[in-house]
Structures are given as C-alpha cells and as structure tokens.
Amino acid sequence: MNSKEKCLFINSQMPEDGLFTGERRDTHPDNKTAWRISPEPFWISHSELEWFEALGSHLLRFYQTCNLLYSQSARGIQPSWIAAYLDQGKPETVIQQGRMNRFKSHLPQVIRPDIIPANDGMVITELDSVPGGIGFTANLAIQYGELDYNVTGGGNGMMLGFADMIRFTAKRECPTLAIVVSDEAGDYRSEMEWFTSILREACIDAYTVKPHEITFTEERLFLESPHGSVHIDVLYRFFELFDLPNIPKVELMLYAAKKRTIVMTPPPKSYLEEKSLFALFCHPMLEAFWRRELGKKTYPFLREVIPQTWLLDSRPLPPHAVIPGLEIGDLPVTDWRQIISGTQRERELVLKPSGFSELAWGSRGVAIGHDLSTEDWTDAVENALISFDRTPYVLQKFHKAKRVRMSYYDFDQNEVLEMTGRPLLRPYYYVTGDKVRLGGIQAVVCPADKKILHGMVDSIIAPGALRPDA
C-alpha cells in the first residue's frame, strides 16, 4: 500500500459511528475519526522503548509511596498538612471513602502519564488513573499492527493487558466486567463500547453501561446482558469522584465495593488523583521521605522526569519565608503574585487545577504564562489563588516538546500532506499485583504553534512503534 491507501485502510476499519463523539464538528464527513490519520506510527527508538518499559514500575512505586504518605499523614506519623492539602475542597464523604480499610492497599491498575519529549529528555507533566483513549488507542494499535508495523506493546497489547488485569482483579478466568461510564465522560462511551466488544473475544464478559443500568440486590450488583441478568465481578470506574452527586446509584456501587461483593477499580481514592502529588514530590521538607521510600533506583529516575511543581496556597507567608525553587528577577518569590510581573521567560509556567474539578481534565483549566497577555495571566493567577479553598491549583515549569514531522491524509485535498508538530506521548500501563505491563503508547502530535498539547481535530493521533532501523 502507498501512504494514501494506508490512511484510507485505517479509516475504513473504524466503527461507522467512530470511537469518540467529542470534537467531531470540524472533521470531514468521510473521516470516521476525530483526528488526522497518519500512514505511519509515531516512531520510538530502541533506547526510548527501554525507557518506557522501565517507567511503569517506577510509577507504580510512586503511587504506592503516595498512598503511604497520605496514610501516614492522616494518622499523624507524617505532618498533617500533607493530607490536608490532598483533601482540600472535598466533601467529608469523599475523604472518608478514600480512607476506608477496604481500600487501604488498593491502587490504580491503569496508569497513564502525559509525557513531553523535550530536546533535553522526557518530562512527565501529570498522571491519570481514569484515562480516556484506551479504546481508540487499542483500535489504532490493531490497525497499524495489520500494516506490519512493530507497534509498542503488540497489536493486541492494549486489549490483552487490560484483560489480564481484570482476570487478576476478579481472581476468575472469565469474569464479568462492567465499565460504568458517566454522562460527564459520555464522549468516551463509544470507544469503551467498542473496547468491551473485543474484550469479550478474550473471555472477559464485558459490558459498557450507564450508571442507572446497574441493578442491586443485597448480595450482588447486576446488569442486563443479551443473555439475561448477570452479576458483576469487577466494576471499572470510568467516572470522576467530583461528579458523584450526579451519578445515579453510585451509593450502591460504593456499598457493594465496601462489602466486597464486587471489586471497584480504580479505587475511590481522590487523593491519588491530585496533580499536587508532584508538588509534594518536589517539596524540600519531604525529600528524605521520598529518597527512603522510593529507593535508589526510582527516586533519581523520577527526579529527572518530574518537573518542578508547586501548590498555590493562597495564605500569606511570614516575612522571612520564601517559596523554594521559584525566583522572579533573580529574587526568591515570597508572594505568588510576583509571578505576574515576570519577564516572558520567567513566565514559562503552567497553571492548572490539581484535581477534583470538572476543570482538572482535558486541559480545560490550563493557563500558560508566556502565552497570555499580562492582563489574562493576572486573571489566571488571581483565579487560582481565590480558588484555593475549593479547587487548589498547581504551578509547574513549562517544558516545550521537540519538533517532529509527520504525514497525514487530508480528506479535503484528497492527498497526503506533511505537518510539523510537537508530540505528547501517553503510554498505558496495566498493573497486575506487583507486575506492570506496557499495553501501548498513544502519540498526539499537535501543530507546532500550539502551546497546549491537547485536542484532536487538528492533531495526528497514532500508536507508538519501534523504528525499523532502531
């Protein structure tokens, strides 16, 4: 096949209704995707692949250590301000759910970092334990695998890794899985419906359901299948904890998880979904803790790839105190508002909600200092400060992704064009016990002039694959 034929083949293999219902308004009617289709995957070198394969275990260790840090803080072994920061703005019911003994050792079993490949190395900007894109990344991996590309994780890696994870979780060879998708996450329902259809081929009796479709008895949770009512072994939570008041029957789901009649994954631990975990990792007062608990391999590995991050606490500092590691005009910052008057270079900073907010996913609440006018940057900083009580924000050093060139098929011009872009890489890791498996890598290549590497319509999305000459 030539490049055009490959793109049309990939498009033809997509479900008729597509795999993502958001951002479709500007796409060509013949394009079944919500993004640009490339005839080639995103190339990964052998050394990069080794790095990605090593990363998963380090991220699991990070989650384990974050879980320990929060638990020790809540119990008074570590300073109380740690748990207070991670609980900031949350209702007591959500806090208590996360502290239940039932979920004490439970961690996210799908780990997806957002990674910027910069000119000086990889940078992990955040972690997502309830990630979208599992379905369409799995679909793309299959299609590019059929084109004989050496797709990272294997052509069926996204599906097989997820299936093994569910089997391990359920402790059954052919368990029943309910992926519960809320209205808030409704744009991703179609990809999950397709994904559950292929999971059934791997002996997982899987269904994508809306919350109200779950039924309950004193003994089990059930759903209606084409074969009648079936009891659920594993409930995959594809809904955000900030959205609980809007989710029908969520109390029954949480009750069933508490009583161990189902396994809920990821666990309802809101503190493990906070971007401020990176701020705690960078806090100098906690360095000894991180070094000790992460160990000699994981701590230096993560120290190289997690960017400097701060939590914007709006409370005034004492006159002698400074914010560690942050300077404006060669002077240490003593008040967050000093970052407003920084030079263009000093404003190479990113503001974003830490979590537990509808603004904390999909780049909705992100502001980039050097990309905004002074007036807009002032508004962003002031908004972050006044939001501290209900929605804390983090400040992070901005890192620019390196430039790459990729081809894509233009449906309007009926030809393959080339684009200069900047990539965002999203590897998907599946956790089974103490083992971590790289299922695949999603690459989002945005036009080079975009500061926020998010969005689909004008971006190329393709799976990562080992370069032939690597």
N, C-alpha and C positions, 0 to 999 in steps of 0.2 A: 504494500500500500504506500502511496505517497502521503505527504503531510495532510493534505486536504481530506483524503479518504479516511485517514486515521481519526481525524476530528469528527467527521460525519458518522463513522462507526461508533465512536464513544457516545455521541449524541443519540444514535439510534437505539442504544442499549439502555437508555434511561427510561424509567416508567413514564407513561404518557402524561401523567399529571405532575411529573417532576418529583424531586426529593426535598424541595424547600419552597415554601409558599410565600416567604417574605421577599421583598426587593425584586419582584418579577415584572413590575410595571414597565421598566425601561428595556427589557430584553426583547430580542427579535421573536416573533411568534413561532418560528421554526426551531428556536433554541429551547430544548427541554430543561436546560439547567438555568440557574440564576447567576451564572458566572461565565467567563470566557474559557473556551476549551483549547488546550494546547495539544499538539500532536506528540509531544514528548513529556515525560515526567519531570519533576524537579530533581536535578542530578545531585547526588550525595557522594562524596569521596569515601574511600575506604577508612581513612582516619576519622572522618566525621561520623561514619556509621558506628565505629567502635565507641566514639564519644556518646552517641545517642544510646547505644546499648548499655553503657555503663551508667548513664544518667538515671535510669529508672530506679535502681536500687538505692541511689543516693537520695532521691526524692521520697521514697518510702521511709527511709531512715529519718528524713526531715519531718514527715508527718508524725512518725512515732515520737519524735523528740518534742514536737509542738504539743502533742497530746499529753505528754508527761509534764511539760512546762505549765500548761493550763491547769492540770490536775493538782500539781504541787502548789500553785499559786492559790487555787480555790481552797486548799486545805491548810494554807498558812506556812508551808515549807519554803516556798518562794515568795517574793514580795507580792502583796495583794493587788498592787496597781496593774500587774500583768493581766490577770483575769478581768479586772475592772475595765481595762482598755478593750479587751476582746468581747466583753459583754455590753459595751456602751451602746445605748439606744435600743436595746432589745427588751421585749416583754419578759416578765419573770417566767412565764410558761415555757418559752423557748430556751431560756437559760437552764431551767430545771430538767427539760428533756435531754439536753446535751450532757447533763451530769448524772443521768441515771446509771446505776451499776450495770444494768442490762447492756448498755453500750460502751462500758468502760474501756475496753480494749479495741473497739471497732474503729476501723479507719476507712477512708475512701478506697474502693477497689478499682476505680478508673481514675488515673492521674493524667491530666493533660496540661503541660506547661505551655505558655506562649513564649517563644524563643526568637530573638532577633539575631541573625547572623551579621554581626558588625565586622568592620575591617580588622579589628583587633581581637576578635573571638566572639563566642556565643554569649548572649545576655538573656537571662530568664526574667521577664518583666512581671509575670504573675503565674499562679497555679489555678486550675479549675477542676473541681471534683464533681461537677454536674455539667459536663461539657456537651454542647451540641456538636454536630458534624460526624458523629460515629457512623451513621447510616450512609451519608454520601461519600465519606472517605472510604468506607468499605466497598461501596459500589465502584468508585473510581479505581481502587486497587485491583478489583476483579477485571475491569475493562483494560487497564494498562497491562495487567498480567497476561491477558489474552493476546496482547500485541507483542508478547515476548520480552517485555522489559522486566528487569530484575527488581521488582517492587520491594521496598523495605517491609519486612515482616511477612512477605509472601502474598500472593494474590488473594488468598483467603485468610490472611493473618488477622484482620480485624474481626472477622466473624468467629474463627476458631478460638482465638484468645478469649473473646467475650464468653463463648460457650463453655470453655474450660473453667473460667472464673465462676460462672453460675453453677456449674456442677459441684465445684468445690464448696461454694457457699451453701448449697442445698444439701450437700452430702448425699446426693442421689444421682444416678446415671442419666435419667431422663426426667428432670424436674419440670414443674410448671412455673413459668415466669410471666409476671405482669409488669410491663413497662408503663407506668402511670404518668401521663403527660397532661399537665395543667393547661388551662386556657392561656395563661401568661406565656407559656412555652409552645403555644399552638403552631407557630411557624415550622417547628421541627417535627410535628406529628407525622407528616408524610414520610420522612426519612426513617423514623422509627417503625412505622408500619411495614415499610419495605424490609427493614433490618430484621424484624421479628419473623417475616416470611422466610428468610434464608436461615435464620436460627432453627426453624422447625426441621430443616434438612439435616441439622446436626444433632437431632434427638433432644432438642430443647422445645418443650411445648410452650411456645412463646406467643404473647399477645400484647398489642399496644392498645391501651384502654384509657378512657377519660375517667376522672375520679368518681363520678356519680355511677359509673358502670360496675363498680365494686359492690358486692353484697357481703353480708356479715351474719354469722351465727356465733353462738357462744364459744364454739370450738375453732372455727376457721374463717378465713376470708375466701370468697369465691368470685368467679367471673363466669359469664356465659360464653361458651365456645360453640362452634358448629356441631359439636358432639354432645352438647348439654352443659350442665353446670359442673365446673371443675374447681377443686380447691387449689389455692396459690401456695407455692413453696417459697418463692423469692419475689419480693416487690422491689423493682428498680425505681427509685425516686427520681423522676425527671420533673421535679418542681422545686422551686426555691422556698426556703424557710421563711422569708419575709412575706410570702404570699399565702401563708397558711390560713388566714381568715377567709380567703376567697375560694378555698378548695373544699368541695363537698366531701363528707365522710372522712376527712383527714384524721379526726379524733379516733375513728375506728381503726384506721391503718396504724396509727401510733400505738393504740392499745394492743392490737394484735402483735406488733413488734415487741412491745414491752412484755407481753405474756409468752413470747417465744413460739407463737403458732405460725408465724412467718419470719423470714429474715428480711429486713429492710436495708438496702444499700443504695447510695451512701447513707451512713447513719445520720440521724438528725442532730449533728453537732455543728452549730452555727459558727463556733469559734475556729473551726478548721477551714472555714470558707472566707476568712478575712485576709485581705491583702496586707493588713498591718502585721501579719506574721513576719513579713520581710523586714518591717521596721524594727520588730523585736530582735530579729536575727542580726541587724546592724547596730543594735544598742550596745554601747561600750560596757555598760554595767552587767550585761548578760554574756559577755564574751567567754568568760571562764566556763559557764554552764554549757554553752554551745560546743566549745572545744572538747569538754569532757564527755558529753553525751553523744555527740556526732562521731567522735573518734578521729584518728589521724588521717583517714582516707577521705571521709565525707566532708569534714569541716573545711579543709583547704580547697576541695573541689567546688563546694558551693560558694565559698568566699570569692572565688574568681568569677562566678557567673551571676550572682545575685547583685543587682545594682544598689547603690546607696539609697536607702529609703528611710523616710521619717513619717511619724504620725503627727498630724497637725492638731495639737492640743491647744485650744484657744485660751487657756488660763495663763495669766501673765507670769513671766519668770522673775525670780529675785534679781536685783540689780547686778549681782556678781556672777549670775549663771549665763551660759551660752548654749546654743544648740550645736551639739558635736558634729563636726564634719561639714558644716554649712557656712560659707563665707560670701559676703557681698562687699565689693570694693576693698578686698583684702582685709576686711574686718569680720570677726565672728558675729553671727546673727544672734541677737538677743530677743528679737520680736519678729514673728512670721511676716509682718507687713514690710519688713525690709526687702523681701524678695520682689516686691512690686517695683521698686526703683532700680533694680539691677540692669546692667547692660544687656544687649541682645544675647551675648554669650553666657552671661551669668543667669539668664532666664531660660537656659536649656534644661528645663524642668517640666515634669508632668504631674498634674493634679488629678486624682481620681478617687471616687468613693471606695472605702475599704471593703464594704460588703453589706449584706442585709438591707438591700435597697434595690428598687427597680432600675436605678441609675448605675448599678455596680456591675452590669454585664452588657456586652455588645457595644462597648465604648461610648455609651450614652452620656456618662458624666465626666468624660475625659477632657481636660484643658491642657494645651501645650504652651508654655510661657512664651517662647520666642516666635511662635506662630500667631500670637494675638497682639492686638493693639494694646497700649498701656491701659486704656480705659477698660477693655474687655478682660485683660489679665487681672486688673484691680478687682473687677466684679467677681471673677472666679476665685481669687484668694479670699475675698470677704465672704463669699458664699460658703466656702469650705470652713471658715472659722466659725460662722454663726450656725453651721450645721453640726458642730461637734457633738452636741448633746444627743442628737437623734441619729445622725449619719456621719461618723468620723471619716475624714479624708486622709489619704497618704500623699506625700510628695516624694517624687522619685527622679533621680538623674536621668535625663533623656539620652538615649543611645540611638544613633542613626544606622539603619540597616544598609549593608553594602548594596551596590547596584548590580543587577543581573539583567541579561537579555533573554527573553523567551518569545516563542512564536505562539500565535493563536489564530483560530479561524474567525474571520469577520463575516457574519451572516448577511449583513447588508451589502458588502462589496463582493461576496462570494469568492474570497481568496484568503490565503494565509498571510498574516502580517506579523511584524516583529515589534515588540514593546520593550522599552527599558523600564525596569521596575525595581521595587525593593521588597524582599521576601519576609514573611512571618511564618515560622515553622512551628507546627503543632504535633508533636508525637503523642500517641495514645498508648498508655501503659496499663496492663491488666495485672492485678495483684491476686495471687492465689497462695495464701499462707505467707511464707517469707520469700516467695519467689515472685519476680517481676518480669513480665513478658512485653516486649515492644510489639504492638499489634500492627502499627503502621505510622506513617508521617503524612500529615496534610500540609501542603505548602500553599499559602495565599500570597500571590505576587501582585502587589498594588502598583499603580502608576507611580513613577519616581517622584512626582511632585506632591504626593500625599504624605502628610506628616503622621496621621493616624493610620496604622496598617490594619485596617478593618474594612469590612464591606465586601460585596460580591460582584455587583453588576459590571463594574469596570475593571475587575481583577481576574487574574488567571488562578484557578484552583486545580491542583494536580497532586498526585501522591509522590512522595519521595522514592527515589530508586537509585541503586548503586550504579555509578557511572561505568560504562563498559570498559574503559581503559584504566579504571581505578586499581 
